[in-house]
Amino acid sequence: QVQLVESGGGLVQPGGSLRLSCAGSGVRFRFSTVAWYRQSPGKEREQVARISTSTTGYTAYTRYIESVKGRFTISRDNAKEMVYLQMNSLKPEDTAVYYCNVNWNSVDYWGQGTQVTVSS
């Protein structure tokens, strides 16, 4: 059974940082495309970052939406089946529930989400 569990959300002041984690079981992130999405009340869910892998499982490719480029970094830990989203220089508009998503064997799986609030 594939399961994704996010953690690391919380309250942070503008300009601060948070590191989100996505722990996977029943899945190999190293051989999958993993993405972070976010959704605010009344807004559509959007993909903010994704990490994909070459056929060897050793080369990672990352992509970001324009609004987070230079501030967010997605990465993976192959040994621990963990994917991270390092968020720096946070802005109030980054406030949302953040979700981990993985496509495994042609099926999309989602975590439960973790709340990120950026406020003074």
QUIQUITA-V305767 format. One record per pair of residues at least 4 apart in sequence whose C-alpha atoms are under 7 Angstrom apart, sorted by the first residue. I is the first residue (numbers start at 1). GAP is how many residues later the second one is. If there is no record, write none. Layout:
I;GAP / I;GAP
This chain:
1;25 / 2;23 / 2;24 / 2;25 / 3;21 / 3;22 / 3;23 / 4;18 / 4;19 / 4;20 / 4;21 / 4;106 / 4;107 / 5;17 / 5;18 / 5;19 / 5;106 / 5;107 / 6;15 / 6;16 / 6;17 / 6;94 / 6;105 / 6;106 / 6;107 / 6;108 / 7;13 / 7;14 / 7;15 / 7;107 / 8;10 / 8;11 / 8;12 / 8;13 / 9;11 / 9;105 / 9;106 / 9;107 / 10;105 / 10;106 / 10;107 / 11;105 / 11;106 / 11;107 / 12;4 / 12;105 / 12;106 / 12;107 / 13;105 / 13;106 / 13;107 / 14;75 / 14;76 / 14;77 / 14;78 / 14;104 / 14;105 / 14;106 / 15;73 / 15;74 / 15;75 / 15;76 / 16;72 / 16;73 / 16;74 / 17;70 / 17;71 / 17;72 / 17;73 / 18;68 / 18;69 / 18;70 / 19;65 / 19;66 / 19;67 / 19;68 / 20;64 / 20;65 / 20;66 / 21;61 / 21;62 / 21;63 / 21;64 / 22;60 / 22;61 / 22;62 / 22;78 / 23;58 / 23;59 / 23;60 / 24;57 / 24;58 / 27;77 / 28;4 / 28;53 / 29;5 / 29;52 / 30;23 / 30;27 / 30;48 / 31;22 / 31;26 / 32;20 / 32;21 / 32;70 / 32;71 / 32;72 / 33;18 / 33;19 / 33;20 / 33;69 / 33;70 / 34;16 / 34;17 / 34;18 / 34;67 / 34;68 / 34;69 / 35;12 / 35;14 / 35;15 / 35;16 / 35;65 / 35;66 / 35;67 / 36;11 / 36;12 / 36;13 / 36;14 / 36;62 / 36;63 / 36;64 / 36;65 / 37;8 / 37;9 / 37;10 / 37;11 / 37;61 / 37;62 / 37;63 / 38;7 / 38;8 / 38;9 / 38;10 / 38;58 / 38;59 / 38;60 / 38;61 / 39;4 / 39;5 / 39;6 / 39;7 / 39;57 / 39;58 / 39;59 / 40;55 / 40;56 / 40;57 / 48;16 / 48;17 / 49;14 / 49;15 / 49;16 / 49;25 / 50;12 / 50;13 / 50;14 / 50;24 / 51;9 / 51;10 / 51;11 / 51;12 / 51;23 / 52;8 / 52;9 / 52;10 / 53;4 / 53;5 / 53;6 / 53;7 / 53;8 / 54;4 / 54;5 / 54;6 / 64;4 / 64;5 / 65;4 / 68;4 / 71;16 / 71;17 / 71;18 / 72;13 / 72;14 / 72;15 / 72;16 / 73;12 / 73;13 / 73;14 / 74;10 / 74;11 / 74;12 / 75;8 / 75;9 / 75;10 / 76;6 / 76;7 / 76;8 / 77;4 / 77;5 / 77;6 / 78;4 / 90;4 / 90;28 / 91;27 / 92;26 / 92;27 / 94;24 / 95;21 / 95;22 / 95;23 / 96;19 / 96;20 / 96;21 / 97;16 / 97;17 / 97;18 / 97;19 / 98;15 / 98;16 / 98;17 / 99;11 / 99;12 / 99;13 / 99;14 / 99;15 / 100;10 / 100;11 / 101;7 / 101;8 / 101;9 / 101;10 / 102;6 / 102;7 / 102;8 / 103;4 / 103;5 / 103;6 / 104;4
